[in-house]
Amino acid sequence: MSKVYIIILIIFTVYSCKKENHNGDIKIKKEHYNPTEYFSFPTNIKKWQNYKEITVHDSLKKVCGEFENYKIQGYINQYNQKINWWSIVNKKDIQADNVRLEYRIIDNKEYVNQYINYNTRNGDDTINSLFYLKEELDKPHILRYKFYIPNKKNKVNTSATVSLSYFSDNKEIKTEDLKCLKKNNYYMVDVHIPTDNNLIIKGLFEEGYEYGDGEMGVTDIYILDTLK
């Protein structure tokens, strides 16, 4: 791609945004960004009003503030990176879309690993959310993980796997790759866990997909779980 074309594209994009939003309020369309990019707009602390912070300990602070009509709360580490679970709640409209999202640090960069859309009236919107749940089954030493994936378009081909590593006393004791079973708008997998107490499970869920127009992609969720 030539430098001239890039410059023209940038100028056209800026001009279009200004023309469409002459009042200065740029409308951010979710489909134009990946989750980390999209949520970086409302969680940008520098853009907040009524900013407050509370020190939890030396490496963790709880922060809160306001962005447009939304009240936002979350956590930052000692490097001012967003981590753990955040909430974005509309202060004026009880039927508005709100979100809970998890920030993780991947390769020393902020990464939105999970997000759950919801509103006060109807609860969680699992169709348009990305997250995982853990269920304890009646069978001993077996857990069920469910992975909810947003479906923007109909997928013609999908498959999903999860890679897990088990740690006890900071030592890796088991690894495995498992195929996930598709159920409606989520995938599920039953995991046979070792009998050790105080287990830490780390892993990665990956869904490969293809749309009818030939577009292909991958959706992933990092897993971190503690069993006591």
N, C-alpha and C positions, 0 to 999 in steps of 0.2 A: 504494500500500500504506500503510495507516494506521500511525501511530507506535505505537498500542496493540498492533496485530498484531505488529509487529517486536519489541516488548518481550516479548510472550508467547512468540514463537518462540525468542528468545534464552534465556529462562528454561527453556523446555521442553527445548532442546538441551543446556544445561548440566546440568539435572537428569537427563536421560536418560543422559548420559555418566557421571555420578557413580554412578547406579544400576547401570548395566551394568558399570562398572569400579570396584567399591567398594574394591578394593585400591589404587587410585590410579594404576594403569597404564592410560592411555587407549589403546584400540586404534584405530590410524589406518588407515582403509580407503582404499585407493588410488583406488577408483572415485569417491570423494567430492571429489577434488581434481585440479587440473591438475598436470602434472609439476613446475613450479616450486614450487607450494604443497606438494606431497607431499614432495619431497626437502628442503624447508626445515627439516623436523623433525629428521632425523638430522644435517644439516650445520650446525645452529645451534651455533656454537662455544661460546656461553654455557652450553650444556647438557652439554658434554663433560667427561669426566674424563681425567686424565693428559695435559693439553694441553701440546704442545710446538710451537715454531716455529723456523724457520731462515731467516735473511735471505738471499735469492738476490741481490738488488740493491736499490737505493733504492726502487723501485716494485713489488717483488714479494717475497712471503714464502711459504715452504712450511710448511703447518700439518698437525698430526696429533693425534689424540686418540681417545677411546672414547665410544660412545653405546650404552648397553645392551649387547648381545652383539656389537656391531660396532666394528671398527677403521676409522677414516676418515682419509683423507689428501687434501690438495688445496692450492690456492693462493689467496692474497688479494692485492689490490693496495694501493696506498698509502692508499686510502680505506676499507680493510677490506671491500671488496666481493669476493665469490667469483668467480674467473675460471679459465679453462683447464680441464683435465681433473681430475676427482676420482675416488676409488675408495671404495667402501663394502663391506667384507668381513666376513662372519660369522666370529668367532674360534673358535666352539665346534662348529659344524655344517658339515662339508665339503660336504654336499648342499644347503645353504641357498642361497637366491637372493642373489647379490651383484650389484653394479652398478658400471659406469664411466659417468660423466656429465660433460658439458661445460657449464660456465657461461660465458655471454657477457653483456656489458653492453649492453642495448638501451634507448635513451631514458633512460640513467643509472640503470637498474634491473637487478638480477640476473635472469637468464633462463636456464632449463635448455633448451639448444638440442638436445642429443642425449643419449640414455641407452641403454646396452647391458646388458641383464640376462644373467647367466651363473651357472653353478655349476661347482665344481671338476671334477665327474665328467663332465658333458655338454657343457661349453663354452658358447658363445654361444646365447642364446635369441632368434633373430631374429624370431620370431612376435610377441613381446611387447616389442620394442625399437624405438627411433626413432633412426636414424642414417643416414649416407651413406658410401659407399666410392668410391674412385677406382681405375679399372683402366686400364693402358696397353695399347693394342691394337697388333697388328703393323703396322697402317697408320700412316704418318707423320703427325704433327700431329693425331692424333685420340685423344681420351680418352673413356672411358665412365664415367658416374656412375650409381651405384645408390642408391636411396633406400628404406630399409626403414621400413615403417609398421606400428604395432601395430594389430591387428584385434580389438577387443573384441566387436563384433557384425558380422553379415553386412551388407555394404553392397550396395545394389541399384543405385546409380549412383555412379560415380567418374570423375574426370578430374584430370590433374595437368600442371602446366607449371613451367618453371624460367626465371627471368630472370637473365641473367649480364652482368657488366661486366668488361672486361679492362683492366688497368693496366700500363703500362711506364714506368719512371722517374717514377712518381707522376702520369702522365698517362693519362686514359682514352682507349683507342684503338679500342674496339669494344664494342657492347652488342647483345644479342639475346634474344628470347623463344622458347623451344623447348617443344614438346609432348612429354611423356614417355609411354613405352610401358609398359603394365602387364604384369608377369611374376610370376605366383604371388603372393608376399607382398611384392614390391618393384616399384618403377618404375625404368626405365632410360632414359638418353638419351646419345647419342653427340655429342660436342662437337668441332667443328673449330677448333682453337686457332690464333692467329696464330703466326708463326715467331719472334717476338721472344723473346729469352732473359730470364730473371728476371721472368716474368709474375706478376702477382697477379690472382687471379680472385675476385670478390665476387658474391654472388647470393642468390636466395631461391627455394626449392622450395615449391610450394603444391599440396596435394591438396584438391579439393572433393569432398564425399561426401554421400550421402543413405541413411538406413536405411529398412527396410521400413515403419516406423511413421511416416515422414514427417520425422523429425528430420534436420536438415542441419548441416553443420559444415565447418571447414577445418583441415587439419594443415599446419604449415610447418616448414621447416628453413633456417636461415641458412647460407650457404656462404662459406668463406674458405679459399683454397688458394693455395699458392705453387709456381710451376713454375720450375725452374732448368735 
